[in-house]
Amino acid sequence: MRPRVSVLIPAHNEAGYIGACLEAVFASDPLPRGMTGEVLVLANGCTDETAALARSCKPAPGWTLEVLELPEGGKLRALTAGDAAARGDILIYLDADVTVSPALIAQLAEALADGAPRYASGRPQVAPARSAVTRAYARLWTRLPFFTRGVPGFGVFAMNRSGRERWGDWPDIIADDTFARLHFAPAERVQVAAGYSWPMVEGFRNLVRVRRRQNAGVAEVAARYPQLLRNDDKPPAGGGAVLKLLAADPAGFLVYGSVALAVKSPLYASHSRWTRGR
């Protein structure tokens, strides 16, 4: 039986995370209406045990697992290769360091099952951080309108084939999640109730580097694909909202603001387009 759901996991040297990621997927609730699923681990340019560890995972009933080893690194090339290999008509793109809740995959499949072009994600939860700086930053960040409204889709996003047909191969860009999300009008995006755990990088320097990369990714999409900005529904932060954030969490506000200022400093510049900070 051809699978209805394809979960694509791009992975570059993710030996420390891929096992937990796959275990969570295979512990998911049953897919709706007798659907079956496949998982494609897109091991790109790995020099560690990511591929071997992925192959050692046992799929749950109703699921298959395939590991595609790609010689060159590059998340976007891996996604293009994964799309070509995927057999499902519901595509779920999952970062290898994300842990899904049991209900998420089934709820995404249900939300996209009717075939109308649509984009979906779950409710993100920042994983517990080790450093006080990251905990403070995360507290403030999770209060921002981008996080609390709409369907941001970082770490996990999904669409059906009719939605995926809105563009060809994935372009060589930084912000694949932003690029995908903005191909859908706000009314075409669905946030399901189930959540997922997404890790934030640890420490001030790593937060600055990743924030710099995120900003560059958004600016790159705006410069190369300005027509997509008509679908951007991120509300501006007015003065009243900023004061409320400051009053609610002064320490978090200080850390978040310090990171935002440090992004502009050459002391934290990176020559790499891909910065994980771990």
N, C-alpha and C positions, 0 to 999 in steps of 0.2 A: 504494500500500500504506500502510495506517495505521501510523504509527510506534509501536513498543512502548515506546520510551524518550523521555522529555521532560526536557531539561535547562533549568531556569529560572534565569536570572541577573539578579537585581535590580541595577540600576546607577543611581546618582545621581552625576553628574559624575565618572565613572571613565575619562576619556579616557586617563589615564596607565597604565591597567591592562587595559582591556577587550581590546585587541589580543592581548596575551600570554595572557590567559585563554582566548580563543576559539581561538587557535592551538594551545594545549595540548589543548583538547577535540577539535579536529579532527585532531590527531595521535594520538588514542587507538587502542588495539588494536581490531580488528574486534569488533562486538557478537556475543554468542553466538547460535547457532542461527538465523542469517539475520535477526536483528532489524534494524530500521532505527531511526533516531533523529532527533529534532528539537531545535534549540536556540532558546529564546525569550529574547531580551534585553529585559528590562523596564526601559526607560529612563524613569525617573520624575523629573519636575521638573528635567531637565538643562538647564544653561545653557552647556555646553561641547560638544565634538565627539563625545561618547560614541556617540550614535546613528549618526552618519555613519561613524565608524571601525568600528563593529560591522557596518554594512551592507557595508563594503568587504572584509570577510573572506570568503574562499571556502570553503564547506562541503566537507568530505571526501566521497567516495563513500559513499552510504548515509545521509547526513545532509541535513537542510534547516535553513535559518536564517531566522528572522523577528525583526524588531525592532518591539516595541510601544512607541510613544511616548506616555507618560501625562503630562498637563499638570501634575499636582501631584506633589510629592515625597512620599515615605512608603514605606518598604520593605514594610510589611505590606499596604497597599492594592495595591502592585505584585504581591505574591505572590498575593493573591486574584484579581487580574485575570489573572495568568499561569496559575493553576489552571483558570480558566474557559476559557482559550484552548488549553491543552495537550491534545493528543490521545492521548498515551501512557498506558499503565497502570502504568508505572514512572516515578516523579517524582524527579528529582535536583535539589536546591536548592544552587546554587553561588554563593558570593560572587565579585564581579567582580575582587577583588584576589588570588584564589587560583589557583595553577597546579597542575593535576592531573598525576599521573604517567600514562604511556601505558596502564597496565593498570587504572587505577581505575574508569573508567566501565563497562568490560565486566564487571569483578568485581562491582560494585554491581548491575548488571542481572542477573547470574547469581544473586546472593544473593536477589533479590526476585522471581524469575521464576515461582515456583510459585503465587503469588496469596494465600498465607496472610498475614494482617496482620503486617507486619514493618518494622523501621527499620534502616538500615544507614549506615555511614560507613567511611572509610579510616583509615590511620595518619597522624596529623598530624606535620609537620615544620616547625619554626619557621624561616622564611627567615633567612639571615645578616643580622645587624643592623649598622648603621654605628656606633652609639654604644656605648661601653663599659658604660654603665648598662643599656641594653636587653639587651646580651649577657649580663650578669650576672643580670638578672632572669629572662631566658629559661632560663638553665641551671638555676636553682632551680625554676622553674615546671614545666619538663618532667620533673622528678623527683617531682612531687606525685602522689598516688594518682588524682586526677581525670584526669590526663594519661596515666598509665601503665596504668590499669585501666579496664575498661568501654568505652563507645563515646561519647565526649563530643560529637562531631559539629559542633564550631565550624568555620565556613568551608565545610563540605560535609556535607550529610546527605541521605538518600534514603528513600523509602518507596514501597510500592505503593498502588494506588487503594483497596484494602480497608482499609489502614491510614489513609489520608488521610480516609476517610469517618468517622473517629471525632470529627471536629468540622466545623463549617461554615466560614464565612469566617474568615480570620485576624483575631484581635482586635488592637486598637491597643495593643500592648505593646512593651517594649524587647527582651526576650530571646526571639526567635522560635525559636532553636535549643533552648533549655531547654524551652520550651512544647511543641515537637514531640517531643523526646526523652521527656519524662515522660508522653506519651500511650501509651507502650509499656513493658510490664514488662521488667525486665532480660533475661529469657529470650527476648524478642521482638526484641532488638537484636543486630545482627551487625556485627562489625568485620572487614572484608576485609583481606588482606595488603598490598594496594597503598597507596601513600601520596600525600600532596599537600603542597604548600608554602604555608604561611600566614604572612603578614607581621605582625610585632609593631610597635606604634608606637614611635617613637624618642624617647628622652629621659625624664627623671624626671617632669616636669610632665605630659607626655602619658600616661605610664603611670598616673599617679595619676588623671587624668580618666577614662581608659577603665576602670580598675579600679573607680572609683566607679560608673560607669554599669553595669558588669557586676553589681556587688553590688545595685544598685537593681533591675536586671532580674530577678534571682533572687528578691529580696524581693517584687517585684510579682507574680510567678507564684505564690509561696507564699500571698500575701494574697488574690488573686483566684480562684485555683484550688487550694485546699488539698487537694482530693481527689486531685490528681496526685502529691502528695508520697509516696503509697504506693509509687510506682515509682522513687523516688530511691534510688540504691544507692551514693552517694558516701560512702566510708568516712571516719570522723572521724580527724583527725590526733592520735594519742596522743603522750605525752611522749617515748617511745622513738623514735618516727618523727621527731619534731622534732629530737632530738639527733643522729640519723643524718644528717639534712639539713644541720645546722650543721657537723658534722664533715666531711662530704663536700665542702662548698663554702661556707666562711665568708663570702667576699665576696658570693656570690650570696644567701646567707641575709640578710646585712646589707641589701642593696639591696631584696630582696623584703619584708623586715620594715619597712623605712623607707617603702616605698610603701603597705603596709597601714596603717601609722600615719597617714601623710599624708592618706589617703582621708577620715579623720575631721575634717580641718582645713577651716575655711571658706575658707582661702586658695585652695583648688583647686576651689571649687564651680563648677558650670556650670549655666546656665539652659536648656540644650538637652538634650532626651531622647536625641539622637543625637550621639555624640562619637566621631569617628574619630582625632583627634589628628594628622592629616596633611592 
